[in-house]
Amino acid sequence: MTENSMGGESAEQALSDAVAEAIAEVDPVAVLTDDLQRLQADFQNYRKRVDKERIESTEVVTGLVLSQFLGILDDIDRAQEHGELSGGFKAVADQLSATTAKLGLVKFVAVGDSFDPHIHEALMHETSSSVIHTQVTKVLRPGYKFKERILRPAQVIVTDPE
């Protein structure tokens, strides 16, 4: 830039400042209105941020509480697999499973799924010519997630292509 254009910009800035001061002296209501609008916008942004943080902290706490039930849910699944779940205990187990599902706890992983190291923990690897890509062939312990957070990865046996 040339000195002329720089001087013009600072002259324009000085003129703009002078006009703003003149308006402020002439119309104090406009200045107070601008201040009030700015404060209202700041407060609305603050309120939105607090609401977002409250929702996030509630989800974190709910995830922590649900993760404490994973061992119990594993025991219930094992008892059900062995046919040892009946009578009143079955009703309690069904209620517990329904309640955790209603809160958002989701059990995931099935035999035949593609192996994903973000949600699966491979405990053993096998090879086979019958698979095209690495896939889950046996679930040793199911994984659970709450919302989009993985509470526990699934422990699996995977089969790699030869």
C-alpha positions as CSV (number, residue, x, y, z in Angstrom):
1,M,0.0,0.0,0.0
2,T,1.1,3.5,-0.5
3,E,1.4,6.1,2.2
4,N,-1.5,7.9,0.6
5,S,-3.9,5.0,1.0
6,M,-2.6,4.3,4.6
7,G,-3.2,7.9,5.5
8,G,-6.6,7.7,3.9
9,E,-7.5,4.7,5.9
10,S,-6.5,6.2,9.2
11,A,-8.3,9.4,8.3
12,E,-11.4,7.4,7.4
13,Q,-11.0,5.5,10.8
14,A,-10.7,8.8,12.6
15,L,-13.7,10.2,10.8
16,S,-15.7,7.0,11.6
17,D,-14.7,7.2,15.3
18,A,-15.7,10.9,15.4
19,V,-19.1,10.1,13.8
20,A,-19.6,7.2,16.4
21,E,-18.8,9.6,19.2
22,A,-21.1,12.2,17.8
23,I,-23.9,9.7,17.5
24,A,-23.2,8.5,21.0
25,E,-23.5,12.0,22.3
26,V,-26.6,12.7,20.3
27,D,-28.4,9.4,20.9
28,P,-27.6,7.7,24.2
29,V,-30.6,5.4,23.8
30,A,-29.0,3.9,20.7
31,V,-25.8,3.2,22.6
32,L,-27.7,1.6,25.5
33,T,-29.8,-0.4,23.1
34,D,-26.7,-1.8,21.4
35,D,-25.2,-2.6,24.8
36,L,-28.4,-4.4,25.9
37,Q,-28.5,-6.4,22.6
38,R,-24.9,-7.4,23.1
39,L,-25.5,-8.5,26.7
40,Q,-28.6,-10.5,25.6
41,A,-26.6,-12.3,22.9
42,D,-23.8,-13.1,25.4
43,F,-26.4,-14.5,27.8
44,Q,-28.1,-16.6,25.2
45,N,-24.7,-18.1,24.1
46,Y,-23.8,-18.8,27.8
47,R,-27.2,-20.5,28.3
48,K,-26.7,-22.7,25.2
49,R,-23.2,-23.7,26.3
50,V,-24.4,-24.6,29.8
51,D,-27.3,-26.7,28.4
52,K,-24.9,-28.5,26.1
53,E,-22.5,-29.2,29.0
54,R,-25.3,-30.4,31.2
55,I,-26.5,-32.9,28.5
56,E,-22.9,-34.1,28.0
57,S,-22.2,-34.6,31.7
58,T,-25.5,-36.5,32.1
59,E,-24.5,-38.8,29.3
60,V,-21.1,-39.4,30.8
61,V,-22.6,-40.3,34.2
62,T,-25.2,-42.5,32.7
63,G,-22.5,-44.3,30.7
64,L,-20.5,-44.8,33.9
65,V,-23.5,-46.2,35.8
66,L,-24.4,-48.5,32.9
67,S,-20.9,-49.8,32.6
68,Q,-21.2,-51.1,36.2
69,F,-24.0,-53.4,35.1
70,L,-22.0,-55.1,32.3
71,G,-20.7,-57.9,34.5
72,I,-24.2,-58.6,35.8
73,L,-25.6,-58.7,32.2
74,D,-22.8,-61.1,31.3
75,D,-23.7,-63.4,34.2
76,I,-27.4,-63.3,33.1
77,D,-26.4,-64.2,29.5
78,R,-24.3,-67.2,30.7
79,A,-27.1,-68.4,33.0
80,Q,-29.6,-68.2,30.2
81,E,-27.2,-70.1,27.8
82,H,-27.0,-72.9,30.4
83,G,-30.7,-73.0,31.1
84,E,-30.3,-71.9,34.7
85,L,-32.5,-68.8,34.4
86,S,-36.1,-69.6,35.4
87,G,-38.9,-68.4,37.6
88,G,-38.5,-65.2,39.6
89,F,-34.9,-64.7,38.6
90,K,-35.9,-64.8,34.9
91,A,-38.4,-62.0,35.5
92,V,-35.7,-59.9,37.3
93,A,-33.2,-60.6,34.6
94,D,-35.8,-59.6,31.9
95,Q,-36.6,-56.3,33.8
96,L,-32.9,-55.5,34.1
97,S,-32.2,-56.1,30.4
98,A,-35.3,-54.0,29.4
99,T,-34.3,-51.2,31.7
100,T,-30.8,-50.9,30.5
101,A,-32.0,-51.1,26.9
102,K,-34.5,-48.3,27.6
103,L,-31.7,-46.2,29.0
104,G,-29.8,-46.7,25.7
105,L,-27.4,-49.5,26.4
106,V,-26.9,-51.5,23.2
107,K,-25.2,-54.9,23.0
108,F,-23.3,-55.3,19.7
109,V,-21.2,-57.8,17.7
110,A,-22.4,-60.9,15.8
111,V,-20.6,-63.8,14.2
112,G,-19.8,-62.9,10.6
113,D,-19.3,-59.1,11.1
114,S,-16.2,-57.5,9.6
115,F,-13.5,-57.1,12.2
116,D,-13.2,-53.5,13.4
117,P,-10.4,-52.8,15.9
118,H,-12.3,-49.8,17.2
119,I,-15.2,-52.0,18.6
120,H,-13.6,-55.5,18.7
121,E,-10.8,-56.9,20.7
122,A,-9.3,-59.9,18.9
123,L,-8.1,-62.5,21.4
124,M,-7.3,-65.1,18.8
125,H,-6.6,-65.2,15.1
126,E,-7.3,-68.1,12.8
127,T,-6.8,-68.4,9.0
128,S,-9.2,-69.9,6.5
129,S,-9.5,-69.9,2.7
130,S,-13.3,-69.6,3.0
131,V,-13.2,-65.9,4.1
132,I,-12.5,-62.9,1.9
133,H,-11.7,-60.4,4.6
134,T,-11.0,-60.5,8.3
135,Q,-14.2,-61.3,10.1
136,V,-15.5,-62.3,13.5
137,T,-16.0,-66.1,13.8
138,K,-16.8,-66.4,17.5
139,V,-17.9,-63.9,20.2
140,L,-16.3,-64.6,23.6
141,R,-17.7,-61.6,25.3
142,P,-20.2,-59.1,23.7
143,G,-19.5,-55.5,23.5
144,Y,-21.7,-52.7,24.7
145,K,-22.2,-49.1,23.7
146,F,-24.2,-46.1,25.0
147,K,-25.1,-43.5,22.5
148,E,-22.0,-43.3,20.3
149,R,-19.5,-44.2,23.1
150,I,-18.1,-47.7,23.3
151,L,-18.4,-48.8,27.0
152,R,-16.7,-52.1,26.4
153,P,-15.3,-53.6,23.1
154,A,-16.4,-57.1,22.2
155,Q,-13.8,-59.8,22.8
156,V,-13.8,-62.0,19.7
157,I,-12.0,-64.7,17.7
158,V,-11.3,-63.6,14.2
159,T,-10.5,-65.4,11.0
160,D,-8.1,-64.0,8.4
161,P,-8.0,-65.0,4.8
162,E,-5.1,-67.2,3.9
